[in-house]
Amino acid sequence: MADTANTNLVERIARVLCAAEHSKNAEGSEPSAGEHVNQHWPKHRNQALAVLHAIREADDAAASAGDAEVWQRMVEASIKQAE
């Protein structure tokens, strides 16, 4: 598994989506999907980018908890890095 502290958001999200599809702990049937995720997460990269595009504008709850403009800049920086 990748060291998430050194992994960009697109890869982290893609890994979660891949794991959710294959792991028995989610929608899949594999008891241990780690090796599959290590090999196949890039197939979920576009989905991960779509997630970031969807969350780049904070909702009311997130905006009330912090600085919505900072949040948007942070998410957009992750999108830019991946594109």
N, CA, C and O atoms as CSV, one atom per row, in Angstrom:
chain,resi,resn,atom,element,x,y,z
A,1,MET,N,N,0.846,-1.182,0.000
A,1,MET,CA,C,0.000,0.000,0.000
A,1,MET,C,C,0.887,1.241,0.000
A,1,MET,O,O,1.968,1.236,0.589
A,2,ALA,N,N,0.448,2.260,-0.635
A,2,ALA,CA,C,1.216,3.490,-0.749
A,2,ALA,C,C,1.223,4.240,0.576
A,2,ALA,O,O,0.287,4.140,1.369
A,3,ASP,N,N,2.291,4.991,0.800
A,3,ASP,CA,C,2.383,5.871,1.962
A,3,ASP,C,C,1.515,7.088,1.671
A,3,ASP,O,O,1.889,7.929,0.853
A,4,THR,N,N,0.366,7.196,2.323
A,4,THR,CA,C,-0.586,8.249,1.989
A,4,THR,C,C,-0.050,9.645,2.268
A,4,THR,O,O,-0.505,10.611,1.656
A,5,ALA,N,N,0.902,9.770,3.173
A,5,ALA,CA,C,1.476,11.090,3.446
A,5,ALA,C,C,2.217,11.628,2.227
A,5,ALA,O,O,2.363,12.841,2.077
A,6,ASN,N,N,2.682,10.744,1.361
A,6,ASN,CA,C,3.433,11.149,0.181
A,6,ASN,C,C,2.690,10.843,-1.116
A,6,ASN,O,O,3.297,10.787,-2.186
A,7,THR,N,N,1.399,10.650,-1.020
A,7,THR,CA,C,0.586,10.303,-2.184
A,7,THR,C,C,-0.388,11.439,-2.469
A,7,THR,O,O,-1.048,11.937,-1.557
A,8,ASN,N,N,-0.480,11.850,-3.740
A,8,ASN,CA,C,-1.383,12.950,-4.063
A,8,ASN,C,C,-2.841,12.526,-3.915
A,8,ASN,O,O,-3.157,11.336,-3.885
A,9,LEU,N,N,-3.716,13.513,-3.823
A,9,LEU,CA,C,-5.135,13.235,-3.568
A,9,LEU,C,C,-5.784,12.395,-4.663
A,9,LEU,O,O,-6.624,11.543,-4.370
A,10,VAL,N,N,-5.412,12.619,-5.899
A,10,VAL,CA,C,-6.020,11.843,-6.985
A,10,VAL,C,C,-5.706,10.362,-6.808
A,10,VAL,O,O,-6.595,9.520,-6.935
A,11,GLU,N,N,-4.463,10.041,-6.521
A,11,GLU,CA,C,-4.112,8.635,-6.316
A,11,GLU,C,C,-4.811,8.064,-5.085
A,11,GLU,O,O,-5.300,6.934,-5.119
A,12,ARG,N,N,-4.862,8.830,-4.007
A,12,ARG,CA,C,-5.529,8.336,-2.794
A,12,ARG,C,C,-6.999,8.017,-3.051
A,12,ARG,O,O,-7.502,6.970,-2.644
A,13,ILE,N,N,-7.678,8.939,-3.735
A,13,ILE,CA,C,-9.102,8.724,-4.032
A,13,ILE,C,C,-9.263,7.544,-4.987
A,13,ILE,O,O,-10.150,6.711,-4.797
A,14,ALA,N,N,-8.415,7.466,-6.009
A,14,ALA,CA,C,-8.489,6.353,-6.964
A,14,ALA,C,C,-8.279,5.019,-6.260
A,14,ALA,O,O,-8.943,4.035,-6.588
A,15,ARG,N,N,-7.369,4.975,-5.305
A,15,ARG,CA,C,-7.131,3.742,-4.549
A,15,ARG,C,C,-8.366,3.353,-3.725
A,15,ARG,O,O,-8.720,2.177,-3.646
A,16,VAL,N,N,-9.004,4.330,-3.126
A,16,VAL,CA,C,-10.211,4.053,-2.343
A,16,VAL,C,C,-11.322,3.516,-3.248
A,16,VAL,O,O,-12.004,2.553,-2.897
A,17,LEU,N,N,-11.497,4.144,-4.412
A,17,LEU,CA,C,-12.536,3.694,-5.345
A,17,LEU,C,C,-12.246,2.277,-5.846
A,17,LEU,O,O,-13.151,1.449,-5.947
A,18,CYS,N,N,-10.992,2.011,-6.155
A,18,CYS,CA,C,-10.606,0.679,-6.611
A,18,CYS,C,C,-10.839,-0.351,-5.500
A,18,CYS,O,O,-11.386,-1.426,-5.745
A,19,ALA,N,N,-10.424,-0.016,-4.303
A,19,ALA,CA,C,-10.609,-0.927,-3.170
A,19,ALA,C,C,-12.082,-1.173,-2.893
A,19,ALA,O,O,-12.481,-2.303,-2.611
A,20,ALA,N,N,-12.885,-0.136,-2.972
A,20,ALA,CA,C,-14.324,-0.298,-2.719
A,20,ALA,C,C,-14.949,-1.250,-3.729
A,20,ALA,O,O,-15.864,-2.003,-3.398
A,21,GLU,N,N,-14.458,-1.216,-4.948
A,21,GLU,CA,C,-15.001,-2.086,-5.993
A,21,GLU,C,C,-14.588,-3.541,-5.807
A,21,GLU,O,O,-15.330,-4.446,-6.188
A,22,HIS,N,N,-13.416,-3.778,-5.228
A,22,HIS,CA,C,-12.869,-5.141,-5.185
A,22,HIS,C,C,-12.801,-5.774,-3.804
A,22,HIS,O,O,-12.785,-6.999,-3.688
A,23,SER,N,N,-12.761,-4.973,-2.773
A,23,SER,CA,C,-12.596,-5.504,-1.425
A,23,SER,C,C,-13.892,-6.078,-0.863
A,23,SER,O,O,-14.976,-5.528,-1.056
A,24,LYS,N,N,-13.749,-7.173,-0.179
A,24,LYS,CA,C,-14.887,-7.799,0.504
A,24,LYS,C,C,-15.457,-6.864,1.577
A,24,LYS,O,O,-16.618,-6.997,1.961
A,25,ASN,N,N,-14.652,-5.933,2.052
A,25,ASN,CA,C,-15.101,-4.967,3.062
A,25,ASN,C,C,-16.037,-3.913,2.487
A,25,ASN,O,O,-16.611,-3.113,3.226
A,26,ALA,N,N,-16.187,-3.916,1.175
A,26,ALA,CA,C,-17.067,-2.946,0.522
A,26,ALA,C,C,-17.965,-3.701,-0.455
A,26,ALA,O,O,-18.731,-4.570,-0.040
A,27,GLU,N,N,-17.882,-3.382,-1.747
A,27,GLU,CA,C,-18.764,-3.986,-2.742
A,27,GLU,C,C,-18.182,-5.223,-3.423
A,27,GLU,O,O,-18.888,-5.920,-4.152
A,28,GLY,N,N,-16.919,-5.495,-3.194
A,28,GLY,CA,C,-16.249,-6.589,-3.896
A,28,GLY,C,C,-16.302,-7.911,-3.173
A,28,GLY,O,O,-17.059,-8.098,-2.220
A,29,SER,N,N,-15.474,-8.826,-3.651
A,29,SER,CA,C,-15.458,-10.168,-3.077
A,29,SER,C,C,-14.070,-10.607,-2.634
A,29,SER,O,O,-13.930,-11.686,-2.058
A,30,GLU,N,N,-13.048,-9.809,-2.883
A,30,GLU,CA,C,-11.688,-10.196,-2.523
A,30,GLU,C,C,-11.444,-9.952,-1.031
A,30,GLU,O,O,-11.664,-8.842,-0.547
A,31,PRO,N,N,-10.992,-10.977,-0.295
A,31,PRO,CA,C,-10.728,-10.799,1.132
A,31,PRO,C,C,-9.572,-9.841,1.392
A,31,PRO,O,O,-9.538,-9.173,2.426
A,32,SER,N,N,-8.627,-9.773,0.460
A,32,SER,CA,C,-7.498,-8.859,0.579
A,32,SER,C,C,-7.232,-8.264,-0.798
A,32,SER,O,O,-6.639,-8.920,-1.653
A,33,ALA,N,N,-7.660,-7.046,-1.012
A,33,ALA,CA,C,-7.584,-6.432,-2.336
A,33,ALA,C,C,-6.359,-5.532,-2.508
A,33,ALA,O,O,-6.219,-4.881,-3.543
A,34,GLY,N,N,-5.481,-5.486,-1.521
A,34,GLY,CA,C,-4.345,-4.581,-1.556
A,34,GLY,C,C,-3.476,-4.710,-2.791
A,34,GLY,O,O,-3.122,-3.701,-3.401
A,35,GLU,N,N,-3.127,-5.913,-3.169
A,35,GLU,CA,C,-2.276,-6.117,-4.340
A,35,GLU,C,C,-2.999,-5.680,-5.617
A,35,GLU,O,O,-2.403,-5.074,-6.508
A,36,HIS,N,N,-4.294,-5.999,-5.685
A,36,HIS,CA,C,-5.093,-5.571,-6.838
A,36,HIS,C,C,-5.112,-4.043,-6.927
A,36,HIS,O,O,-4.940,-3.474,-8.004
A,37,VAL,N,N,-5.321,-3.399,-5.804
A,37,VAL,CA,C,-5.362,-1.934,-5.775
A,37,VAL,C,C,-4.023,-1.356,-6.220
A,37,VAL,O,O,-3.989,-0.399,-6.995
A,38,ASN,N,N,-2.918,-1.929,-5.737
A,38,ASN,CA,C,-1.597,-1.435,-6.132
A,38,ASN,C,C,-1.397,-1.481,-7.643
A,38,ASN,O,O,-0.719,-0.622,-8.207
A,39,GLN,N,N,-1.977,-2.468,-8.291
A,39,GLN,CA,C,-1.806,-2.631,-9.732
A,39,GLN,C,C,-2.831,-1.863,-10.559
A,39,GLN,O,O,-2.519,-1.416,-11.663
A,40,HIS,N,N,-4.047,-1.704,-10.047
A,40,HIS,CA,C,-5.142,-1.227,-10.887
A,40,HIS,C,C,-5.737,0.135,-10.521
A,40,HIS,O,O,-6.676,0.585,-11.177
A,41,TRP,N,N,-5.213,0.798,-9.490
A,41,TRP,CA,C,-5.792,2.091,-9.105
A,41,TRP,C,C,-5.785,3.106,-10.241
A,41,TRP,O,O,-6.706,3.921,-10.304
A,42,PRO,N,N,-4.791,3.108,-11.154
A,42,PRO,CA,C,-4.829,4.129,-12.214
A,42,PRO,C,C,-6.086,4.075,-13.091
A,42,PRO,O,O,-6.452,5.073,-13.711
A,43,LYS,N,N,-6.741,2.921,-13.142
A,43,LYS,CA,C,-7.981,2.811,-13.923
A,43,LYS,C,C,-9.097,3.663,-13.324
A,43,LYS,O,O,-10.095,3.938,-13.989
A,44,HIS,N,N,-8.931,4.076,-12.084
A,44,HIS,CA,C,-9.953,4.862,-11.386
A,44,HIS,C,C,-9.567,6.340,-11.288
A,44,HIS,O,O,-10.221,7.113,-10.589
A,45,ARG,N,N,-8.514,6.722,-11.985
A,45,ARG,CA,C,-7.997,8.087,-11.923
A,45,ARG,C,C,-9.031,9.123,-12.378
A,45,ARG,O,O,-9.201,10.153,-11.726
A,46,ASN,N,N,-9.715,8.857,-13.485
A,46,ASN,CA,C,-10.720,9.813,-13.970
A,46,ASN,C,C,-11.875,9.962,-12.989
A,46,ASN,O,O,-12.405,11.060,-12.816
A,47,GLN,N,N,-12.267,8.870,-12.347
A,47,GLN,CA,C,-13.305,8.954,-11.329
A,47,GLN,C,C,-12.825,9.806,-10.157
A,47,GLN,O,O,-13.589,10.599,-9.606
A,48,ALA,N,N,-11.563,9.640,-9.781
A,48,ALA,CA,C,-11.001,10.421,-8.674
A,48,ALA,C,C,-11.002,11.908,-9.011
A,48,ALA,O,O,-11.328,12.743,-8.168
A,49,LEU,N,N,-10.636,12.232,-10.242
A,49,LEU,CA,C,-10.680,13.638,-10.666
A,49,LEU,C,C,-12.109,14.171,-10.633
A,49,LEU,O,O,-12.335,15.321,-10.259
A,50,ALA,N,N,-13.063,13.347,-11.019
A,50,ALA,CA,C,-14.465,13.766,-10.978
A,50,ALA,C,C,-14.894,14.062,-9.543
A,50,ALA,O,O,-15.638,15.012,-9.301
A,51,VAL,N,N,-14.432,13.258,-8.599
A,51,VAL,CA,C,-14.742,13.504,-7.188
A,51,VAL,C,C,-14.174,14.855,-6.760
A,51,VAL,O,O,-14.863,15.647,-6.118
A,52,LEU,N,N,-12.926,15.114,-7.114
A,52,LEU,CA,C,-12.327,16.401,-6.741
A,52,LEU,C,C,-13.063,17.572,-7.375
A,52,LEU,O,O,-13.263,18.601,-6.729
A,53,HIS,N,N,-13.463,17.427,-8.623
A,53,HIS,CA,C,-14.240,18.501,-9.257
A,53,HIS,C,C,-15.557,18.724,-8.515
A,53,HIS,O,O,-16.022,19.856,-8.387
A,54,ALA,N,N,-16.148,17.641,-8.031
A,54,ALA,CA,C,-17.433,17.745,-7.339
A,54,ALA,C,C,-17.312,18.402,-5.965
A,54,ALA,O,O,-18.253,19.042,-5.497
A,55,ILE,N,N,-16.162,18.246,-5.321
A,55,ILE,CA,C,-16.032,18.763,-3.952
A,55,ILE,C,C,-15.212,20.046,-3.860
A,55,ILE,O,O,-14.928,20.518,-2.759
A,56,ARG,N,N,-14.832,20.609,-4.991
A,56,ARG,CA,C,-13.974,21.800,-4.911
A,56,ARG,C,C,-14.694,23.000,-4.319
A,56,ARG,O,O,-14.045,23.899,-3.785
A,57,GLU,N,N,-16.011,23.035,-4.400
A,57,GLU,CA,C,-16.770,24.085,-3.730
A,57,GLU,C,C,-17.352,23.505,-2.448
A,57,GLU,O,O,-18.106,22.532,-2.478
A,58,ALA,N,N,-16.995,24.110,-1.337
A,58,ALA,CA,C,-17.450,23.610,-0.039
A,58,ALA,C,C,-18.960,23.759,0.104
A,58,ALA,O,O,-19.546,24.732,-0.370
A,59,ASP,N,N,-19.581,22.788,0.758
A,59,ASP,CA,C,-21.004,22.930,1.077
A,59,ASP,C,C,-21.136,23.799,2.328
A,59,ASP,O,O,-20.132,24.232,2.893
A,60,ASP,N,N,-22.358,24.050,2.754
A,60,ASP,CA,C,-22.582,24.946,3.890
A,60,ASP,C,C,-21.892,24.449,5.160
A,60,ASP,O,O,-21.308,25.243,5.897
A,61,ALA,N,N,-21.953,23.149,5.419
A,61,ALA,CA,C,-21.345,22.608,6.635
A,61,ALA,C,C,-19.836,22.789,6.618
A,61,ALA,O,O,-19.245,23.197,7.618
A,62,ALA,N,N,-19.213,22.486,5.487
A,62,ALA,CA,C,-17.758,22.633,5.385
A,62,ALA,C,C,-17.359,24.103,5.452
A,62,ALA,O,O,-16.383,24.453,6.116
A,63,ALA,N,N,-18.100,24.954,4.775
A,63,ALA,CA,C,-17.779,26.382,4.767
A,63,ALA,C,C,-17.887,26.987,6.167
A,63,ALA,O,O,-17.104,27.866,6.529
A,64,SER,N,N,-18.849,26.519,6.944
A,64,SER,CA,C,-18.998,27.068,8.293
A,64,SER,C,C,-17.907,26.565,9.238
A,64,SER,O,O,-17.688,27.150,10.299
A,65,ALA,N,N,-17.231,25.495,8.863
A,65,ALA,CA,C,-16.174,24.940,9.703
A,65,ALA,C,C,-14.804,25.541,9.414
A,65,ALA,O,O,-13.879,25.382,10.211
A,66,GLY,N,N,-14.663,26.230,8.286
A,66,GLY,CA,C,-13.355,26.774,7.941
A,66,GLY,C,C,-13.453,27.792,6.817
A,66,GLY,O,O,-14.512,28.374,6.580
A,67,ASP,N,N,-12.352,27.998,6.137
A,67,ASP,CA,C,-12.258,28.979,5.074
A,67,ASP,C,C,-12.551,28.317,3.730
A,67,ASP,O,O,-11.729,27.557,3.219
A,68,ALA,N,N,-13.709,28.600,3.162
A,68,ALA,CA,C,-14.141,27.962,1.914
A,68,ALA,C,C,-13.227,28.319,0.743
A,68,ALA,O,O,-13.021,27.501,-0.153
A,69,GLU,N,N,-12.682,29.533,0.745
A,69,GLU,CA,C,-11.782,29.927,-0.341
A,69,GLU,C,C,-10.476,29.148,-0.286
A,69,GLU,O,O,-9.936,28.758,-1.321
A,70,VAL,N,N,-9.974,28.926,0.909
A,70,VAL,CA,C,-8.755,28.125,1.069
A,70,VAL,C,C,-9.025,26.699,0.609
A,70,VAL,O,O,-8.225,26.115,-0.121
A,71,TRP,N,N,-10.149,26.144,1.035
A,71,TRP,CA,C,-10.537,24.796,0.613
A,71,TRP,C,C,-10.547,24.696,-0.911
A,71,TRP,O,O,-9.972,23.767,-1.478
A,72,GLN,N,N,-11.191,25.639,-1.562
A,72,GLN,CA,C,-11.295,25.603,-3.014
A,72,GLN,C,C,-9.910,25.676,-3.655
A,72,GLN,O,O,-9.635,24.944,-4.606
A,73,ARG,N,N,-9.052,26.528,-3.161
A,73,ARG,CA,C,-7.693,26.631,-3.719
A,73,ARG,C,C,-6.923,25.334,-3.514
A,73,ARG,O,O,-6.169,24.915,-4.392
A,74,MET,N,N,-7.106,24.699,-2.367
A,74,MET,CA,C,-6.409,23.441,-2.084
A,74,MET,C,C,-6.863,22.342,-3.043
A,74,MET,O,O,-6.035,21.628,-3.608
A,75,VAL,N,N,-8.164,22.207,-3.226
A,75,VAL,CA,C,-8.689,21.176,-4.117
A,75,VAL,C,C,-8.289,21.469,-5.556
A,75,VAL,O,O,-7.897,20.559,-6.288
A,76,GLU,N,N,-8.385,22.720,-5.966
A,76,GLU,CA,C,-7.996,23.073,-7.333
A,76,GLU,C,C,-6.508,22.832,-7.572
A,76,GLU,O,O,-6.120,22.476,-8.685
A,77,ALA,N,N,-5.673,23.017,-6.562
A,77,ALA,CA,C,-4.242,22.719,-6.696
A,77,ALA,C,C,-4.027,21.225,-6.923
A,77,ALA,O,O,-3.168,20.835,-7.714
A,78,SER,N,N,-4.797,20.394,-6.237
A,78,SER,CA,C,-4.696,18.954,-6.443
A,78,SER,C,C,-5.148,18.549,-7.834
A,78,SER,O,O,-4.547,17.673,-8.457
A,79,ILE,N,N,-6.201,19.181,-8.321
A,79,ILE,CA,C,-6.685,18.914,-9.678
A,79,ILE,C,C,-5.617,19.325,-10.696
A,79,ILE,O,O,-5.305,18.571,-11.617
A,80,LYS,N,N,-5.075,20.500,-10.526
A,80,LYS,CA,C,-4.061,21.015,-11.449
A,80,LYS,C,C,-2.828,20.103,-11.465
A,80,LYS,O,O,-2.269,19.821,-12.525
A,81,GLN,N,N,-2.419,19.655,-10.299
A,81,GLN,CA,C,-1.257,18.763,-10.199
A,81,GLN,C,C,-1.497,17.474,-10.994
A,81,GLN,O,O,-0.581,16.953,-11.631
A,82,ALA,N,N,-2.706,16.976,-10.953
A,82,ALA,CA,C,-3.029,15.713,-11.619
A,82,ALA,C,C,-3.220,15.873,-13.118
A,82,ALA,O,O,-2.973,14.936,-13.878
A,83,GLU,N,N,-3.658,17.047,-13.551
A,83,GLU,CA,C,-3.912,17.255,-14.978
A,83,GLU,C,C,-2.633,17.664,-15.639
A,83,GLU,O,O,-2.609,17.893,-16.849
